[in-house]
Amino acid sequence: LDEFRNELARRNIEFAAAGIPSRFELSEKSSDNPRNFPIDKIRIRPLERMEKYAQKNDIPYVDLSSALKNKDNVFINGDYSHLNKQGNALAAKEIFKSFKE
């Protein structure tokens, strides 16, 4: 990630990292957490680790959680971590917005 950021900076291209939270991290619906896994029991939180890494290494980070939270039809049907066309559009809008701030 550092090398990628540095190469983009050398070319004067803005860069930000963004992580996509899983469906069951964003929704209160039981259908989005079919195994009824308690969220507070998750020990490995990749997005938190990614955000901490980004902050430590001066890499802009875009948190997509609020943009995707409780939105219907943003994940591929039957998938809990990959966005569909609508989800990617929301994510792109949020990332673009971060460059304008």
GISUL-V605351 format. One record per residue. N is the residue number from 0. RES is the residue in three letters. BURIAL is I if it has 9 or more other C-alpha atoms within 8 Angstrom, else O. Layout:
n-><N/N>
res-><RES/RES>
burial-><BURIAL/BURIAL>
This chain:
n-><0/1/2/3/4/5/6/7/8/9/10/11/12/13/14/15/16/17/18/19/20/21/22/23/24/25/26/27/28/29/30/31/32/33/34/35/36/37/38/39/40/41/42/43/44/45/46/47/48/49/50/51/52/53/54/55/56/57/58/59/60/61/62/63/64/65/66/67/68/69/70/71/72/73/74/75/76/77/78/79/80/81/82/83/84/85/86/87/88/89/90/91/92/93/94/95/96/97/98/99/100>
res-><LEU/ASP/GLU/PHE/ARG/ASN/GLU/LEU/ALA/ARG/ARG/ASN/ILE/GLU/PHE/ALA/ALA/ALA/GLY/ILE/PRO/SER/ARG/PHE/GLU/LEU/SER/GLU/LYS/SER/SER/ASP/ASN/PRO/ARG/ASN/PHE/PRO/ILE/ASP/LYS/ILE/ARG/ILE/ARG/PRO/LEU/GLU/ARG/MET/GLU/LYS/TYR/ALA/GLN/LYS/ASN/ASP/ILE/PRO/TYR/VAL/ASP/LEU/SER/SER/ALA/LEU/LYS/ASN/LYS/ASP/ASN/VAL/PHE/ILE/ASN/GLY/ASP/TYR/SER/HIS/LEU/ASN/LYS/GLN/GLY/ASN/ALA/LEU/ALA/ALA/LYS/GLU/ILE/PHE/LYS/SER/PHE/LYS/GLU>
burial-><O/O/O/O/I/O/O/I/I/O/O/O/O/O/I/I/I/I/I/I/I/I/I/I/O/I/I/O/O/O/O/I/I/O/O/O/O/O/O/O/O/O/O/O/O/O/I/O/O/I/I/O/O/I/I/O/O/O/I/I/I/I/O/I/I/O/O/I/O/O/O/O/I/I/I/I/O/O/O/I/I/I/I/I/O/I/I/I/O/I/I/O/O/I/I/O/O/O/O/O/O>
